[in-house]
Amino acid sequence: MASAPTTTTTATTATMTTPGPTMMKSTDREELRALPGNDMCIDCPRRNPEWASVSLGIFLCLECSGLHRGLGTHISFVRSVRMDSWSDAQLASMRASGGNDAARAFLSDKGGIDMHPASGTSVRDKYDSPAGELWRRVLKARASGEEEPTELPVVVVSDDDDSESGSDDGSDDGSESGSDDDDDDDDAEKESRGGNVGGAVKIMEGFGSSPHPSTLKPEKKRRVRRIVGAAAAGIGAVAGFALNRRRKQKEAANSSNSNNMVSASLSMRV
């Protein structure tokens, strides 16, 4: 009796991939611009801003975006709405804010911050604050569908400020007159950690998220010293070459004059 043929079925599993960040679509850009207050920079009266802070859900002009980058990406993660790539989560954070007007109202209500563009309030006082941190957490919760926090976070003061304020034991051993180098090192270390609030600065790359300025100062100084040294060496070499050439020309002229005088003397004798 013949056996029945065996049929082998091969199952193929489709691999689902999540699309990565892409350039912001014009439809998304117009949708975000239509949110109340997004037609003007949140920190100044400039119109039609082309930059945005993802972590704060606000629109910024070019000049103010530079100030926000100086805060560090843990405070304000800046992106260009035209030149940078955007993920779905970042777009969701921008939508969750409700626009610049909503951000102004929240920070003013929770932190008592004067958010008027002409108030003169610094960007650090606005966003590197308990109210600013609460706003970032609220946006994150809204974008992920979680419950929104309502309590202002506690501001953590670093040990640097405690050490600078001096000890309470009344001792005065002359430590306040430390060297300038030590003071510079302490300042650089403090700046590299992003100040007193938020911890270490996260360095991220991209058009809208350049490295924190504090990390560029030592390298900039070294680069300036190298340039000045090279320029001085080049000027010295050119000056030495010119002096040497002038000396040779002078010697040649003197030699020519001497030969002429000898020829004239011989002619007179003849």
C-alpha positions as a printed Julia matrix, in Angstrom:
270×3 Matrix{Float64}:
  0.0     0.0     0.0
  1.49    3.32   -1.1
  2.03    5.99    1.55
  0.4     9.43    1.14
  2.75   12.21    0.05
  3.95   14.49    2.82
  3.53   18.23    2.38
  5.9    20.54    4.25
  4.67   24.04    5.05
  7.22   26.72    5.82
  5.97   29.6     7.98
  7.47   33.02    7.41
  7.55   35.5    10.21
  7.22   39.15    9.29
  9.57   41.4    11.16
  7.94   44.62   12.33
 10.3    47.56   12.47
  9.64   50.89   14.09
 10.47   53.78   11.77
 13.34   55.93   12.97
 13.47   59.72   13.17
 12.8    61.55    9.92
 12.62   65.16    8.81
  9.51   66.89   10.1
  6.7    66.77    7.56
  5.16   70.01    6.4
  1.78   68.87    7.72
  3.23   68.26   11.19
  5.04   71.59   11.07
  1.87   73.5    10.19
 -0.08   71.61   12.85
  2.39   72.61   15.54
  2.6    76.2    14.33
 -1.18   76.46   14.64
 -1.04   75.83   18.4
 -1.7    79.02   20.43
  1.4    81.18   20.74
  3.66   79.16   18.42
  3.7    81.93   15.81
  6.08   83.89   18.08
  9.2    82.95   20.04
  8.33   82.2    23.65
 11.21   84.31   25.0
 11.18   87.32   22.66
  8.82   89.09   20.22
 10.37   87.58   17.06
  7.82   86.06   14.7
  7.77   82.74   12.83
 10.33   80.82   14.96
 12.12   77.95   13.23
 13.49   76.18   16.31
 11.84   74.23   19.12
 12.64   72.75   22.52
 11.38   69.17   22.56
 11.68   68.76   26.33
  9.69   71.97   26.94
  7.31   71.75   23.97
  7.93   75.35   22.91
  8.92   77.27   19.76
 12.05   79.47   19.69
 13.81   81.87   17.38
 17.42   81.29   16.3
 18.92   83.67   18.88
 16.96   82.27   21.81
 17.68   78.7    20.72
 21.37   79.43   21.36
 20.55   80.5    24.92
 18.58   77.28   25.43
 21.47   75.16   24.16
 23.6    76.86   26.8
 21.33   75.4    29.48
 22.2    71.84   28.48
 20.05   69.22   26.79
 18.79   67.96   30.15
 17.03   71.32   30.57
 16.11   72.18   26.98
 16.69   69.8    24.05
 16.68   72.08   21.0
 15.84   70.96   17.46
 15.35   72.73   14.15
 11.9    72.25   12.66
 13.44   72.14    9.16
 17.03   70.84    9.45
 16.79   68.18   12.19
 15.14   64.77   12.22
 12.16   64.17   14.5
 10.81   61.0    16.08
  7.17   60.3    16.79
  7.81   60.67   20.53
  9.32   64.12   20.02
  6.35   65.25   17.93
  4.02   63.89   20.61
  5.82   65.98   23.23
  5.36   69.12   21.14
  1.65   68.39   20.7
  1.21   67.64   24.41
  2.38   71.11   25.43
 -0.54   72.87   23.76
  1.71   75.63   22.46
  3.78   78.51   23.82
  0.8    80.18   25.49
  0.07   77.06   27.53
  3.72   76.77   28.6
  3.79   80.43   29.66
  0.62   80.02   31.7
  1.89   76.87   33.43
  5.28   78.33   34.42
  3.68   81.58   35.56
  1.05   79.79   37.64
  3.25   77.08   39.18
  6.46   79.05   39.6
  5.38   82.67   39.74
  7.69   83.38   36.81
  7.19   86.5    34.7
  7.02   84.92   31.24
  6.33   88.1    29.26
  8.86   88.4    26.4
  9.86   91.89   27.58
 10.18   90.95   31.27
 13.94   90.43   31.15
 13.69   87.12   33.04
 16.63   84.92   32.05
 16.07   81.57   30.37
 17.79   79.84   33.3
 15.41   81.41   35.8
 12.49   80.32   33.63
 13.37   76.74   32.77
 16.13   75.61   35.16
 13.66   75.88   38.03
 11.26   73.65   39.98
  8.37   74.82   37.78
 10.4    74.12   34.65
 11.25   70.61   35.84
  7.6    69.95   36.68
  6.59   71.13   33.19
  9.05   68.7    31.59
  7.66   65.85   33.65
  4.07   66.82   32.79
  4.85   66.75   29.05
  6.54   63.38   29.36
  3.51   61.98   31.19
  1.06   63.43   28.66
  3.0    62.05   25.69
  3.15   58.56   27.23
 -0.43   58.55   28.51
  0.55   58.44   32.18
 -0.82   60.37   35.14
  0.5    63.92   35.3
  2.53   64.97   38.36
  1.25   67.97   40.28
  3.84   68.61   42.99
  6.86   70.81   42.43
 10.07   68.76   42.58
 12.65   69.43   45.27
 15.65   71.42   44.08
 18.86   69.53   44.87
 21.79   71.78   45.73
 25.22   70.41   44.86
 28.08   70.13   47.35
 29.96   72.89   45.51
 27.71   75.59   46.95
 28.03   74.14   50.45
 31.8    74.19   50.24
 31.85   77.74   48.86
 29.62   79.05   51.64
 32.25   78.05   54.19
 32.08   75.86   57.3
 30.23   76.83   60.49
 33.1    76.06   62.82
 34.45   79.61   62.54
 37.89   78.46   61.46
 39.9    80.89   59.36
 43.02   79.19   58.12
 43.49   81.34   55.03
 41.83   78.81   52.7
 39.77   81.61   51.12
 42.93   82.96   49.51
 43.45   79.83   47.41
 45.2    80.03   44.07
 43.45   81.32   40.95
 44.12   78.0    39.25
 42.14   76.13   41.88
 39.25   78.57   41.52
 39.26   78.17   37.74
 39.29   74.38   38.05
 36.36   74.46   40.49
 34.37   76.76   38.19
 35.06   74.58   35.16
 34.08   71.44   37.08
 30.86   73.08   38.27
 29.96   74.29   34.78
 30.66   70.86   33.28
 28.01   69.4    35.58
 25.45   71.93   34.4
 25.12   73.98   37.61
 23.17   73.12   40.75
 19.96   71.69   39.26
 19.58   68.6    37.1
 22.93   66.83   37.44
 25.4    66.19   34.64
 24.95   67.75   31.22
 24.06   65.29   28.49
 26.05   65.94   25.34
 24.12   65.12   22.19
 24.89   65.79   18.56
 22.76   67.33   15.85
 21.94   70.65   14.29
 19.92   71.76   17.28
 21.87   70.1    20.08
 25.49   71.17   19.94
 27.82   70.32   22.87
 27.48   72.34   26.04
 29.57   75.57   25.78
 31.41   74.79   29.03
 33.08   71.78   27.37
 34.47   73.96   24.59
 36.29   76.56   26.72
 39.53   74.62   27.48
 39.86   73.42   23.88
 39.13   76.94   22.59
 41.88   78.38   24.79
 44.36   75.77   23.59
 43.38   76.44   19.97
 43.83   80.2    20.42
 47.26   79.69   21.97
 48.31   77.45   19.08
 47.09   79.98   16.52
 48.85   82.88   18.26
 52.05   80.87   18.55
 51.98   79.86   14.9
 51.26   83.44   13.85
 54.15   84.77   15.94
 56.5    82.17   14.47
 55.34   83.03   10.95
 55.83   86.76   11.51
 59.31   86.13   12.93
 60.27   83.99    9.95
 59.03   86.59    7.44
 60.79   89.4     9.3
 64.04   87.42    9.42
 63.82   86.63    5.7
 63.2    90.3     4.87
 66.12   91.51    6.99
 68.46   88.94    5.49
 67.39   89.89    1.96
 67.85   93.6     2.7
 71.34   92.97    4.13
 72.39   91.04    1.02
 71.05   93.82   -1.22
 72.99   96.39    0.77
 76.19   94.33    0.56
 75.72   93.94   -3.19
 75.21   97.69   -3.59
 78.35   98.46   -1.57
 80.34   95.97   -3.6
 79.1    97.55   -6.83
 80.04  101.03   -5.63
 83.52   99.82   -4.71
 84.04   98.29   -8.14
 82.91  101.5    -9.81
 85.34  103.56   -7.74
 88.23  101.24   -8.66
 87.35  101.42  -12.34
 87.19  105.21  -12.21
 90.58  105.39  -10.48
 92.21  103.17  -13.1
 90.72  105.27  -15.88
 92.19  108.45  -14.42
 95.63  106.89  -14.21
 95.52  105.78  -17.81
